[in-house]
Amino acid sequence: MKKLLSILTIAFLLSSCVGNDQKILRTSIGKINKVMVVVKMSDWTGDIGQEIRNSFGELMVGLPQPETILSVSQVAPDGFSSMMKGSRNILIISEGDKENFSIRKNIYAKPQTVVYVQAKDDAGIIKILQERKEEIRRTFLDADIAFTQNIFEGQVDENVKYKTLDNLGLSLLIPDKFKTVDDTGEFLWLRNHLTSGIAKSGSNNILVYSVPLGDETQVADSIVAVRNMIGKKYIPGSKPETMHMITEEAYTPYTFDAIIDGKKAYETRGKWEVKNDFMAGPFLNYTVIDKKNNRLVIVEGFTYAPSVNKRAFLFELEAIAKSLKIK
């Protein structure tokens, strides 16, 4: 009996310690799409740093101004202070006898993603960075998507109902700052006017609609035609008889494979413009193959923010689109 009580006491103390550790984790800090790199200055200014900048510094497609996929900053290991450890996204580069690549969550703060890369020399570290480039980028981007969606959950007005979402059997995390422009039951257009900062004359927009599923092998090739059709029908310019939204004719959009709500989908990034007018900007389109209901579900975001960087606006729209659930 005494032995049993001892075991239970130890188990209780251990569980209490774990609970306390979790409670004392502070809230992480840092901007969206930014990664702190912990690496020696000599490595940062050498080939390792160049490899990191090349990877994270690739330009995001579909934007009118050049903007990188992720922003990076560097701190030396001996300068990796308590304050620095509160960063939300961290990449730690080190040398060691064994090659190692690992991803851990909530080490110093919460939410937090820490990626470790270790090898015995520069060549080994660069090899891991090259082989894992896409995985590392996607890890940090997905973490920021989840972080952003968590914020949105606290900004949703549960009293607002959208006919189109109800009719199509869809749900989205839509912050209450987005207001309805059109909600026909078949087509939803929401807009957030950018009322502060240098982009105060612009807006962020969300579109939701569906079209019948035809030949599944032709879906990717039909995305531009479908969005042009929707633009002509629902998104007029200042002179509706001659102006409406189209896909910019001088810029070929990029289309990638994607998964949304566990279903095959296509992600398309490109530029929109208003026919016979001077308005233009970037768009992000997710076309989801909903075989069960024999249709394509489309969630699109587009931004109008002249003369300012737009990566953050598109990322917000991406987080909303990726919250899609088909009931």
C-alpha positions in Angstrom: 0.0 0.0 0.0 2.8 2.4 0.9 4.5 1.5 -2.4 1.3 2.3 -4.3 0.9 5.6 -2.5 4.5 6.5 -3.3 4.0 5.8 -7.0 0.8 7.9 -7.0 2.5 10.8 -5.2 5.4 10.8 -7.7 3.0 10.6 -10.6 1.0 13.6 -9.2 4.2 15.6 -8.7 5.4 14.9 -12.2 2.0 15.8 -13.7 2.0 19.0 -11.7 5.4 19.9 -13.0 4.3 19.4 -16.6 1.2 21.5 -16.0 3.3 24.3 -14.4 5.7 24.2 -17.3 2.9 24.7 -19.7 1.3 27.5 -17.7 4.5 29.5 -17.5 5.1 29.5 -21.2 4.7 33.2 -22.2 2.9 34.4 -25.3 5.1 34.4 -28.3 5.9 37.6 -30.2 6.8 38.5 -33.8 5.3 39.6 -37.1 3.5 37.3 -39.4 5.8 35.7 -42.1 9.0 36.6 -40.2 11.6 34.1 -39.0 14.4 34.6 -36.5 17.6 32.7 -37.5 20.0 31.8 -34.7 23.3 31.3 -36.3 26.9 32.5 -35.9 27.6 35.8 -37.7 30.4 34.3 -39.7 28.0 31.7 -41.0 25.3 34.3 -41.6 27.7 36.4 -43.8 28.9 33.3 -45.6 27.5 30.5 -47.7 25.0 29.3 -45.0 23.4 32.8 -44.7 23.3 33.2 -48.4 21.5 29.8 -48.7 18.9 30.9 -46.1 18.4 34.3 -47.8 18.0 32.6 -51.2 15.4 30.2 -49.8 13.3 32.6 -47.7 14.0 35.5 -50.1 12.3 33.9 -53.1 9.6 36.3 -54.4 6.0 35.6 -53.8 4.2 35.1 -57.1 1.2 37.1 -58.2 2.2 40.4 -56.5 2.7 43.6 -58.4 5.6 44.7 -56.3 8.5 42.3 -55.4 8.0 40.8 -51.9 9.7 37.8 -50.4 7.8 34.8 -49.2 9.3 35.2 -45.7 11.3 37.9 -44.0 14.4 36.9 -41.9 16.5 38.4 -39.2 19.6 37.0 -37.6 20.9 36.7 -34.0 24.1 35.0 -32.8 23.8 32.1 -30.4 25.4 34.1 -27.6 22.8 36.9 -28.2 19.9 34.5 -28.2 18.5 36.1 -25.0 15.4 35.4 -23.1 13.6 38.2 -25.0 14.7 36.7 -28.4 13.4 33.2 -27.3 9.9 34.6 -27.3 9.9 34.8 -31.1 7.1 32.8 -32.7 9.2 31.4 -35.6 12.8 30.4 -35.0 15.4 28.6 -37.1 18.4 27.4 -35.2 21.6 26.5 -37.1 24.4 24.7 -35.4 27.4 22.4 -35.9 27.6 19.0 -34.3 28.9 15.4 -34.8 25.5 14.1 -35.9 23.3 15.4 -38.7 19.9 16.5 -37.4 16.7 18.1 -38.7 13.8 18.5 -36.4 10.7 20.6 -35.8 9.4 21.3 -32.3 6.6 23.4 -30.9 6.3 25.7 -27.9 9.8 25.4 -26.6 10.2 28.9 -25.1 6.8 30.5 -25.7 3.4 29.6 -27.1 2.5 29.4 -30.0 5.9 28.8 -31.3 7.6 26.8 -34.0 11.3 26.0 -33.8 13.2 24.3 -36.6 16.6 22.8 -35.8 19.3 22.2 -38.5 22.6 20.6 -37.4 25.5 19.1 -39.4 29.2 18.7 -38.9 30.2 21.4 -41.4 28.9 24.1 -43.6 28.4 21.8 -46.6 26.3 19.5 -44.5 24.1 22.3 -43.2 23.7 23.7 -46.7 22.7 20.3 -48.0 19.9 20.0 -45.4 18.7 23.5 -46.1 18.5 22.8 -49.8 16.8 19.4 -49.4 14.3 20.7 -46.8 13.8 24.2 -48.2 10.1 23.7 -49.1 9.3 21.9 -45.9 10.9 24.6 -43.7 9.1 27.4 -45.5 5.8 25.5 -45.4 6.3 24.7 -41.7 6.6 28.4 -40.8 3.8 29.5 -43.2 1.4 26.9 -41.9 2.1 27.9 -38.3 1.3 31.5 -39.2 -1.9 30.4 -40.9 -3.0 28.6 -37.8 -2.0 31.5 -35.6 -4.0 33.9 -37.8 -7.0 31.7 -37.9 -6.9 31.4 -34.1 -7.1 35.2 -33.9 -10.0 35.2 -36.4 -12.0 32.8 -34.2 -12.2 35.6 -31.6 -13.4 38.1 -34.2 -16.3 36.2 -35.8 -19.7 37.7 -35.2 -21.9 34.6 -34.6 -25.0 36.7 -35.3 -24.1 37.4 -38.9 -25.6 34.9 -41.3 -24.7 34.6 -45.0 -27.3 33.2 -47.3 -24.7 31.9 -49.8 -22.8 30.0 -47.2 -26.0 28.4 -45.9 -27.3 27.5 -49.3 -23.9 26.0 -50.4 -23.4 24.2 -47.1 -20.1 26.0 -46.3 -18.5 27.6 -43.3 -15.6 30.1 -43.1 -13.8 32.0 -40.4 -14.8 35.5 -41.4 -13.7 38.4 -39.1 -16.4 40.9 -38.3 -14.4 43.7 -40.0 -15.6 42.3 -43.4 -18.9 43.7 -44.5 -21.3 42.4 -47.1 -21.2 43.8 -50.6 -23.4 41.2 -52.2 -25.0 37.9 -50.9 -27.4 36.5 -53.5 -27.6 33.0 -52.1 -25.3 31.8 -54.9 -22.5 34.4 -54.7 -21.0 36.1 -51.7 -18.8 39.2 -51.8 -17.4 40.6 -48.6 -15.1 43.7 -48.2 -12.9 45.1 -45.5 -12.1 48.8 -46.1 -8.5 49.5 -45.2 -9.1 52.5 -43.0 -5.6 53.1 -41.4 -2.1 53.5 -42.5 -0.8 54.2 -46.0 -3.3 51.7 -47.5 -6.3 53.5 -46.2 -7.8 54.0 -49.7 -7.9 50.3 -50.4 -9.8 47.1 -49.5 -9.5 43.4 -48.9 -12.2 41.3 -50.5 -13.5 37.7 -50.3 -15.6 36.0 -52.9 -17.4 32.6 -52.4 -19.4 30.7 -55.1 -19.7 27.4 -56.8 -20.0 26.0 -60.3 -20.8 22.5 -61.6 -18.0 20.0 -61.8 -17.4 19.0 -65.4 -14.3 17.2 -66.7 -12.1 16.9 -63.6 -8.9 16.9 -65.8 -9.8 20.3 -67.1 -10.4 22.1 -63.8 -7.0 23.8 -63.6 -7.3 25.0 -67.1 -10.7 26.5 -66.6 -10.0 28.6 -63.5 -9.3 31.8 -65.3 -12.4 31.5 -67.6 -14.6 30.8 -64.6 -13.3 33.8 -62.6 -13.7 36.1 -65.7 -17.3 34.9 -66.1 -18.0 35.6 -62.4 -16.3 39.0 -62.7 -18.5 40.0 -65.6 -21.7 38.9 -63.8 -21.1 40.2 -60.3 -18.2 42.6 -60.1 -18.7 45.8 -62.1 -16.5 48.8 -62.4 -17.5 52.4 -62.2 -19.3 52.1 -65.5 -21.0 48.7 -65.3 -22.0 48.6 -69.0 -18.3 48.6 -70.1 -16.3 47.8 -67.0 -15.9 44.7 -64.9 -13.3 42.6 -63.2 -11.1 40.3 -65.3 -7.9 38.4 -64.9 -5.1 40.6 -66.0 -4.4 39.7 -69.6 -0.7 40.6 -69.6 0.2 38.3 -66.6 -0.2 34.6 -66.6 -1.4 33.3 -63.2 0.4 30.6 -61.3 -1.6 27.5 -60.3 -0.5 24.9 -57.7 -1.9 21.7 -56.3 -3.5 22.2 -52.8 -5.6 20.5 -50.2 -8.6 22.3 -48.7 -10.8 20.6 -46.1 -9.1 17.3 -47.0 -10.2 17.7 -50.6 -8.2 18.1 -53.8 -8.0 21.7 -54.8 -6.0 24.2 -56.9 -4.4 27.4 -55.6 -4.1 30.1 -58.2 -2.2 33.4 -57.7 -2.3 36.2 -60.2 -3.4 39.7 -60.9 -6.8 41.1 -61.5 -7.8 44.3 -63.3 -11.0 46.2 -64.2 -11.6 46.1 -68.0 -11.4 49.5 -69.5 -10.3 51.1 -66.2 -7.1 51.5 -64.2 -7.9 49.5 -61.1 -5.8 46.4 -60.5 -4.2 44.2 -57.8 -3.4 40.7 -56.8 -5.8 37.8 -56.2 -5.6 34.4 -54.5 -8.1 31.7 -55.7 -8.8 28.3 -54.2 -10.9 26.0 -56.4 -12.0 22.9 -54.4 -13.2 19.7 -56.1 -16.3 18.7 -54.2 -17.1 15.3 -55.8 -19.8 14.4 -53.4 -21.9 17.3 -54.5 -20.6 17.3 -58.1 -19.4 20.9 -58.0 -16.4 23.2 -57.6 -16.4 25.4 -54.6 -14.4 28.6 -55.1 -13.1 30.9 -52.4 -11.2 33.9 -53.7 -9.5 36.8 -52.1 -8.4 40.0 -53.9 -6.7 43.1 -52.7 -6.9 46.7 -53.9 -4.1 48.7 -52.1 -2.3 51.0 -54.5 1.4 51.7 -54.0 1.9 49.6 -50.9 3.2 46.1 -50.2 0.4 43.5 -50.2 1.9 40.3 -48.9 0.2 40.7 -45.5 -3.2 41.4 -47.0 -3.0 38.3 -49.3 -1.8 36.2 -46.3 -4.9 37.2 -44.3 -7.1 36.2 -47.2 -5.2 32.9 -47.5 -5.9 32.2 -43.8 -9.6 32.9 -44.3 -9.8 30.7 -47.5 -8.0 27.8 -45.8 -10.6 27.8 -43.0 -13.2 26.5 -45.5 -15.3 23.6 -44.4 -17.8 21.8 -46.7 -20.7 20.5 -44.6 
